[in-house]
Amino acid sequence: MQGHMERERASPFGEGLTRRRLACHGAGVLGTRNDDGRARSYSPSWATIADPRDACLNRPFTMTEALPVVRLKNAWNSTHPWIFQRLVEKPAQRPKPGSIVDVVGVDGVWIGRGFYNGHSRIALRMLENDPDVAVDAGWFARKIGEAVRLRREFLRLDEVSNAWRVVHSEGDGISGLVVDRYDDLLVVGFFSAGAWRHREWIFNALRELFPGCRFHSFADEHVQKQESFDYRDTLGTEPAVISEYGVRFRADPAGAHKTGFFADQRENREWLSRLCAGKRVLDLCCNTGGFGVYAAVRGAEEVVGIDIDPAVLDIARGNAKLNGLQGKAMPRFVQADIFPWLRDAAANGERFDVVILDPAKMTRDREQVITALKKYLDMNKAALAVVKPGGLFATFSCTGLVSEEQFTDMLRRAAFYAGRTVQVLKVAGAGPDHPWLAQVQESRYLKAVFCRVLD
């Protein structure tokens, strides 16, 4: 996940919890809290303990359960799962990147279990705060099972699509793991060394939940560098054909896009497409044609899609054909840089009833956020110039480091410089299969603003 921001942190434990235990770690530190709330810690010698189980508060002891212990430098009071490197003491024997460790506070009191990475800016990714719960194959199976039940039983996504996010990293409790489903194909993305190191447990859990599924897995090059692991993406994966709200697409993770298709825009595509019947629609940065194909299927009079990448445009044309679009109903996909194309279109008096602007991520570097906002400003200003008075403008950002407040302020400035009055109809984000925790705002990466241009 992008946007590693430090935030105000509240206690990860419920009120009234006065005793926390440290699981066994051979001769490691054990810690508890007294009933008055004061911390106490000690380092037992197993030679002086008749039964090692006594030191574990009657928890059955086996040497295979012993985990490395990582100690924090400062007091910790948080529900955010990330703990940064500068707050963590370097262990004498550093565990391998992504190892599961027990975490103790500066006072020796057990805090939780998580992934440790001494090479990453995020040293600890917390997973579990119950000392009696092991983070093992069963833990991963339970977490992934809970995520699937949310999508199938609560959100009932199978009724509208066979493509949805199965696991959304911190939003589903497994930091750095992203899994997308495209019919029988599961695309697994590793964004932390911990998810990568325990991939076999993850794959096994997914096989149980999706019998007969195929896998495509990947790890971005910059993630491998930051997290210090090496992984080769799956090669030669056959595409899957998916359907959402009755509109069909080909998901090709081995082709133009790493996951194969942007399922996060499903609800946004459906909502906007219902307003496109009989309209002239422009889909900028159209990628594989999601918004444009939806609009055409819903009866748009004309659809024009613009993207600079010829490979994604070939997929977009194929997606249009999958839906039986032909003749005047067939979207026209054009390879072009949107800036000169929009300048020419505005100069020629071209105007559209609906304009969609959905560019790729602008940056993953916090130092480049201002530069990214300037790019968004230029793009939105240019796009607003070709919207008919009274027309619709849908603008998006998938740059996680750009906040919703920053994005909407950018839109305000773009409208000012374009000389247009913008009426915001709806602000949205990714679909409900991309949940995020209130204390982990970084997971809320997608911003969607639907507007009417009044003049």
Secondary structure, 3 states (H helix, E strand, C coil): CCCCCCCCCCCCCCCCCCCCCCCCCCCCCEEEECCCCCEEEECCCHHHCCCHHHHHCCCCCCHHHCCCEEEECCCCCCCCCEEEHHHECCCCCCCCCCEEEEEECCCCCEEEEEEECCCCCEEEEEEECCCCCCCCHHHHHHHHHHHHHHHHHHCCHHHCECEEEEEEHHHHCCCCEEEEEECCEEEEEECCHHHHHCHHHHHHHHHHHCCCCEEEEECCHHHHHHHCCCCCCCCCCCCEEEEECCEEEEECCCCCCCCCCCHHHHHHHHHHHCCCCCCEEEEECCCCCHHHHHHHHCCCCEEEEEECCHHHHHHHHHHHHHCCCCHHHCCEEEECCHHHHHHHHHHCCCCEEEEEECCCCCCCCHHHHHHHHHHHHHHHHHHHCCEEEEEEEEEEECCCCCCHHHHHHHHHHHHHHHCCCEEEEEEECCCCCCCCCCCCHHHCCCEEEEEEECC
